Amino acid sequence: MRAMVLHAPGRPLSLERVPEPAAQSGQVLISVEACAVCRTDLHLLDGELPEIPYPLIPGHQVVGSILESGASALPPGTRVGVPWLGSTCGVCGYCQSDRENLCDAAAFTGYTLPGGYAEFLAADARYCFPLSRERSATAVAPLLCAGLIGYRALGMCGDARRVGLYGFGAAAHILAQVLRFQDREFYAFTRPGDEAAQAAARTLGAAWTGSSGQVPPRSLDAAIIFAPAGELVPAALRAVRKGGRVVCGGIHMSPIPEFAYELLWGERELRSVANLTRQDGHEFLRLAEQIPIETKTEVFPLTAANDALDKLRSGAITGSAVLSIGPPE
């Protein structure tokens, strides 16, 4: 099969012919239709995650059709989504307390497991989500990480009515629609001068838009930081009211600069989001259909994965970059 393979940090992906995977017990073999591109993929390219098992096939927002199945609940022909969380041990204290996202033995699609930048993928059936065929695979793929991680981050904000979104990319485009559906206000913070992102935020109903260094006109109840920039942490703390929360939504972030304790004082909270649970996935995908969420995508062929990653890195993608891999829909 064709796959885009990463061999070392700092190197582009290479298009290669690799053996087609075989489904093992409990797995499904999937013909990949689409895979959305994520900033985590850039962290893999840059060697910023620990113990990267080179060579690897990235991609963890995968949509495809089952060709072979070892699970009766997911027969051949079923469309499924494969997210970042690929497996857990099921027996540790985290798994037994509804926190499988923190399992120390977890494996991750497109990182420690083969990912979706390929024509076929074998995945643990227990961690796949059944999907309808009402929408295109390229439209659905961004929901599987950009959507999921935003949903989990929002859950950590409690009942916040005014929420700041730092970095208005793939995740924020989706979460903005959830916030408006729930009749909450959102405030969009972008790179200075990113008029396209600010315009997109206003189109989705932002109460205010501005650059990440600005202070919004009203104090926020909570803020979610999607951009991997540590300097946004003190900026977000400055923007939230006393008792407010700042949630860091990425898997990697540049160093957080020293900041005055007074920014944290007043019972403000700072926390991170780690991965996701299957329950997150089931809840969010139901909500996405109910709203319904419309993803904004720029579609690339599999062979142009490096171009998609370059555009994502430069901030030239408004919404989500998605690789179209399978046959035309």
N, C-alpha and C positions, 0 to 999 in steps of 0.2 A: 504494500500500500504506500501511498505518498504521505509524507509527514514532514513537518518543519521541526528540526532538531537543534537543540542548544548544546554545544559541546564545551563551552568554557565561558567564564564571565568576560564581558566586554566584546564578545564576538557576536555577529549577526546570526540569526537562525539560518540553517541550510536546508534546502529542499532535498529530501532523500527518499529512496525506496527502502522500506524496512519491512520485516515480516509482519503479516497480519496477526493480531492477537487472537488467542483461542480462549473462549469462555471456560473458566474453571467452575467447580462446584459452587453454587450460590451466586454466580455471576450471570450477567447478560452481555451478549455481543451486540454492539450498536453500530449501525451505519450512521456516521455523523453528518448532519445536515448543516449545522452552523455552530460556531463557537465565538462568543464575544471576547473582546480583548480587554484586559484589566491592568491597572497600574501595578498589581502584584507581579504580573509578567515582566514588567520593567525592572522590578526589584530582583527578579531571578536573572535577567540579562546582566544586571550590574553587580551580581554576586553579593547582594545585601541581605539575603536570608541565610540562616545557618545550615550547614551540612547539605548543600545542594548536590544531589546525586547525578552528576554529569555522566554520560549524555542524557538528556531528558527531552520529552515532548511537552511543551507548556499547554495551558488552556484548561480553564475550570468553569466555564459557563457554557455547557455543552447541551445541544438539542439534537436528538436523532431518533431513529426507529430501530426497534429490537429485531435482530435477525435470528438469534438463538437465545434461548432462555432456560435457566435452571431454577426459575421461580414461577410457580403457578399463577401468582398474582400479576405477573407481567409477561403475558404471552407474546410470541413473535407478532410483529406488526404494531405493537404499542409504541406510541411516541413518548419519550421520556426526557427529563432534564437531569443532567449530572452536575452537581455543585462541587464546591471546594472540598467539603468534608467527604472523604471517600470511604473511611472505615474508622471504627473505634474498637476498644477491647471489650466493652460491654459489662465489665465486672469491677472496674476500679471505683473508688469513692465518687469520682466526678460522674462517671456514667450512671452510677446507681442513684444519683441525686439530681437528675435532669440537667446535668452540666457536661454532656458528652463533648461539647466544644472545647473543653479544657483537658480532655483525656491525654495523658502523656504518651500513650501508644497509638494515637490517631495517625492516620495516613491521609494525604491530601492530593486531590486530583491536579495533575499538571505540575506537581512539585515532587512529592515522594512516590507518586503513582503516575503512570502515563496519562497525558492529557488529551484535549480535544483538537489540537492543531494537527489533525490527522484524519484519514478517511474512515477509520474504524477505531473503536474503543471497547475494551472489556471493563466492566464496572460491577461492583457489588450491588446486587439488586436491592438490598435493604436501604441503600442510600440514594436511590434514584427516585425521582418524582414523576408520576404519570402526568402527561400533558395532553390537552386537547389539540386538534388540528385546525381550529377555527382561525388561528393567526399564523403568519409565516414564522419559520424557525428563526430567521434573523431578527424579527421583532420580539420574540420571546426570550432569546438567549441572554440579554442583559439583566433580566429579572433574577438570574440564578446566582449572581454575586452582588452586582451593583444594587439590585433591589433588596436582596436578602440582608446584606450588611447594613444598609440604611435602615431597614425595618428593625433589626436588632438594636442598632444604636438609638433609634427613636424610642424603643421600649425602655431604655435606660434613662430617658428624659422624663419619665413619669407623665404627669398630666400637664406638662408645660404648654402654655397657650401661645407664647412668642418664642420661636425657635430660630436661631441663627445657623446658617449653613455656610461653612468656610470651605471654598472650593466648589464651584458649580459645574461639575462634570457629570459623568454617567450616573453615579449614585444620587446626587442631588436632584438631577432632572426627574428621577423616579420618585424620590421621597417628597419632593415638592407637591406632587399630585396626591400623595397620601395625606399630607398636611392640610391641603385645601379641602379634600374630601371630608376630613375630620373637623373642619371649620377652625383650624388653627392658622395663625399668621406665621409666615417665614420671611426671614431677612437674608438676602444673598450677598456673600462676600466673595470677591473674585480677585485675581491678580490685578494690580493697577493697570488701567487702560484696556482691560478686556471687555470692550463694549459688546461683543457678540454674546458672551456669557451673560452679561447683565441684561441685555435685551431678551435673551431666552428666559431668564428668571422672571422678568416683568410679564412676559407672555403667559407664563404659568401661574401668575397671580401673586408675585412677591409684594410684600408690604413696603419694602425698601430694598434698594441695591446700592452697592458701593464697593470700594476696594478694601482689602483685608486690613489695612492700617487705619481705617476710619472707625469711629464710634457711632453706632446707630442712634436714631433720634429717640428711641425708647429703650430702657434696660430690658435685656432678654431674660426669659425664664430658664433657658437652656441653650447650649450651642453644640453643634456637631462639627468636628474638624475632619474633613475628608482628604484635604491636601496633606502630603507627607512632610510638612514644613514645621519644625519645632517652634519657630518664632511665633506661630499662630496661637500657641497655648496661652502665653500671657495676654495676647490681644483678645482672645475669647474670654478669658477670666475678667478682663477689664470691662467687657461688654455685658456680662451677666449680672443680675441683681444679687443681693445677699440671699443665701440659700439656694442659689442657682447651680446648675450642673454644666460641666464641659466634658464632652465625650469624644475621645479620639478614635476615629473609625478605621484607621489603616493598620496594616500588618507591620509597617516599618515607618519610621519618622526620623528626620534629621535631629541632631541634639537640641534639646529644649534649653534655651538660654536662661541664665539666672534671672529671677524676678523677685520683686519685693513681696514679702509675706502678706502685706496688706491686700494684694490681689486675691489671695486665697482666703484670707480672714473673712469673717462674716458667714461662716458655715457654707462657703462655696465648696463644691466637690469637683474633683478631677478623676476621670477613670477612662479605661480603654475597653474596646470591643475585641474579643478574640474569636475568630471563626464564626460558626453558626451551629445550630442544632437542627435535627430533622423537623422538630416541632415548629421552629421558626419558618422552615420552608413550607410546610403544609399550611400554616396560618397565612403567611404572606401571599402565597400563590392563590389562595381563595380570595383574599382581599383584592389582589391585582385584577381578578376577573370581575369582582363586584364593582370596582370603581368606574370603568375599567382603565387600567394604566396604558398610556400610549408612549412607547419608547421612541426616542429620536436616534436614528442610527445612520452611520456611514458604512457601506458594505464594501468589502474587499474580497478578492479571491484568495484561496489558501496560499498561493504562490506570492502574494503581496503582503504577507504577514509582517515583514520587516518595515514596509512602508506604513502600515497601520500603527505599528509600535512607535515609529519615528514621529508620526503626526500626533499621537497621544502624548509623547514626551514633550513636544514643543507647544502643547496647548492648542493645537489646530483642530481638534475634534470637539464639536459641540454636541454633546450627548454621548453615544457609545459607538466605538468601532467594532464591527462584527465581520468575521470571516465566513463567507458562504462556501460550503465544502461539498455538500451532497448534490444530488440531481435537482434541477429546477423544480420549484414548488408550483 
